């Protein structure tokens, strides 16, 4: 064999050995690491869903245990946290809202900026289960000082209906549980002796909200018995959820919506 042939054979052997070594190294790392080391792009993976970026977790309309209109009202939202996370929003509808009086349903009181839409938004990694208790606090407020006045609750939330994507009202999604009504009766006798003088409206969720979904609810109000309509120059409304009571946190964790102030028309 000539000198040139020996040099060519040695070069081919060296290239084969180098190629085998490179294959072994690539086989010992993840595909993402190999792509990065070779100059390729690494696929972005969501820390919450563990799916490629741009996909959202959860099945559309899934997770509801009662089916029907309430479950079909669930809409997908981005999942932002790798932990339990709920966001509450109150929204006032435009125009004047007529609210009947609990003691005299034929009579009404007109309000502006009354928050009739409650959105419950699940941005975390756990389902908000059926039976979760939420509170809506609606209290009279002094327009001059901003201080809350007695009685503690001036508007009663009688129910909440699911709002379908089309905007049509669906099935009941929030109801006042029986034990909460009984507790309210105890408060009435302890505080003022008048109906509806509890510290807050307790409502129970009738459909589960899976992670990455939201539920919009139309709130229905009544002016609490024993409350004069003329005293409601302003009403301070907020929604609250105790995450510990819902089983979504081991420590005290309360979610509260931004407050909305309604005024007498």
N, C-alpha and C positions, 0 to 999 in steps of 0.2 A: 504494500500500500504506500502510495506516495505521501510526501509531507503534507500537501494540500488536502488530500483525502482524509488524513488523520485529523487535521484541524477542523474540517467540516463535520466529521463524525462527532468530535468532542463538543462542538457548538450545539448540534442537535440533541445530544444527551443532556447537556446543561439546561436547554430550554424545556425538555420533558420533565426533568426533576423540578424546575421552578414552577411549572404549571401544576404539577401534582401537589406541591407544597401550598400553592395559592388556593387550590380546591379544598384542601384540608382545613386551612384557616377559615375560609368562607363558610364551611360546613359547621364550624364550631361557634358561630355567632348568629344572632337573630337576623331575619331578612331585613328588618329596618336598619340595624347597625351596618350590615353589609352594604345596603344601598347608600347609607350616609358616607361610609368609608370610600366607596367607589365614585362618589360625587353625585349620586342620584338623590331624589327627593323622598323624604320620609312622610308617610301618610299621617295626617293630623287625626288623633283619636280623642274623642270627648272624655274628660275625666269622670263624667257622671254616667253616661250611657255605655262607655267602652265601645262605641261604634265610630266609624269614620265620620269626620266633621260634616255637618250639614244634615245629618239624620237626627230625628227626635225620638225619644223613648216613648213607650206606651202605645197601646192600640187605640185608634180613634173610637170614642164612645165606649170603651171597655171599662171594667172595674165596677160599674154600677150594679148593686145587688137588687135593685127594684125594677130595672128595665124601664120601658116606656119613655114618655116625653122627657123625664128628668135626665135619664142617661143619654138620650139623643141630643140634649142641650150641651153636653160636655164638648169643649173645643180645645184643640192642642195649643200649647204655649211652649216657648223655649224652656228647657231645664237648665238652671244656672248653678245649682249647688249639689255637691255630693253629700248631702245631709238632709234631714227633714226641714222643709221650709215652706211656709204658707204666707201669702200676701193677701191683704184685704183692702178693697177699694170701695168707697161710697161715691155715687155720682148723682147729682141733682138733675132732674129733667127740666127742660125749659117750660116757662109758663106757670100758671097758677094751679096748685093742687088742692082739691077740696077733700077735707078729712072729716068723717062723721064723728059724732060724740058717742062715747061708749054708753052713757046713760040715756041718751036721746038720739038714736041713729038717724032720725029724720032731719036733725040739725047738723050743719057742717061748719067747719072753720077753714078759711082759705089761707094757704101758705105759698110763699115764693122760695125757690131754691131748696125745696124739700128733697133730701136724698132718697129716692125711691129705688135705686138700682144698687145692689150689693154684688160685687164680684169676689169670688173665692178662688184664688190662683195658686195652684200647687206647683212650685218651682223646684221642689226637692226630690229626694229619691224614695219617698214612702207614700203609700196611698192614704188619703184622709178618709177614715172609715165611716160607714153609716152609724148614726147615733152620736156623732161628735156634737158637743154643745157649743154654740156661739152666743154671744151677748150683744145686743144692740142697746146702747145707752142714749136715751133721748130726754134731755133735761132742759128746763127753762133757764134762760140766761139773761142777766141784767144787761141791757144794751149799753149802759153808761160805763159800768165797771168790768163787764165780762165775767162776773162771778156767777156760779150756778146757784139756782134758787130752789126752794122747796115748793111742792113735793118733788121727791127725787126723780121720778119719771113722769113726764107730762104727756108723752105719746106712747100708746101701746102698739107694738108690732103684732098683728094678729096672725099673719102667715107670710110665706114667701113662695112665689111661683117661679119655676124654672123658665128662663127666656131662651127660646129656640134660636138657632142661627138666623132664621128668617125674621126674628123679632116678635113672633107670635108667642103668647104665654102658654106654657105647657103645664105639667103636673105640679103638685105641691112639692117643694124641695126643702122647705124649712117649716117646722111646726112647733108649737109650744107644747112641751111634754107635760104629762099629767102631774108629775111630782113638782114641776116648777110652778104650775098653777096653784097647787096646794101650798107651796112655800110662800107664794105671793099673798095668799089669803092670810097667812100668819103675819106677814109684814103689815098688811092693811090694819089688822087689829092692834098691832104694836105701835104703829106710827100715827096715823091720822084717823083711822076708822073709816076712811073712804076707799072705795074700790080703785085699784090700779096704782097704789102708792109704793110699789116695790122699788128696789134700787136699780134694776135693769131688766130688760126683756131677755129671757132665756129661750133660745130656739134650738131645735135638734135637726141635724142634717139627715135627710131621708134617702140620699143617694151617695155612694162613695165617689170620691174624686181621685182618679189615678194620678200618679206622678206625671208631670208634663201636660196637665190638663187644667181647665178652668171651668167654673160654673157661674153663670150670671143669674141673679135672682131678683125678681120684682117684689119689693117690700110693700105690704099693705098695713096702713096705720089706722088707729082710732085715737081721739083725744080721751085721755083717761078720765074715768068718773071722778067727780069732785074737783076737777080742774076747770076754771073759767077760761073760755076762749080768749077773752080780753087780756088775760095775764100772760099769754104766749107771744109777746112781742118778738122774742127771739128764742129759738130752740137749738141747743147744741147736741149734735148727733154723731156718734162714733160706734164702730163695730170692734169687738174684742174676741180673741180666741186664746184659750189657755192650752198651750201645746202639751203641757205636762198631763193635764186631765184627759187630753185626746190620746195619750200613750205614745206621743211622738218625741218626748224629751224626758230625760231622767232628772233634770234640774228645772228650776222655775224658769219658764220661758213663755212670755205672753206676747201675742201679736196684736197690734192695734192699727186700725185704719186712720188715715188723716181725718180730722173732724170736719164736718160740714155744718154751717150755721144757717138755719131756715128762719125766715121772718114772716110775721103776720102781714097779710096783704092789705 
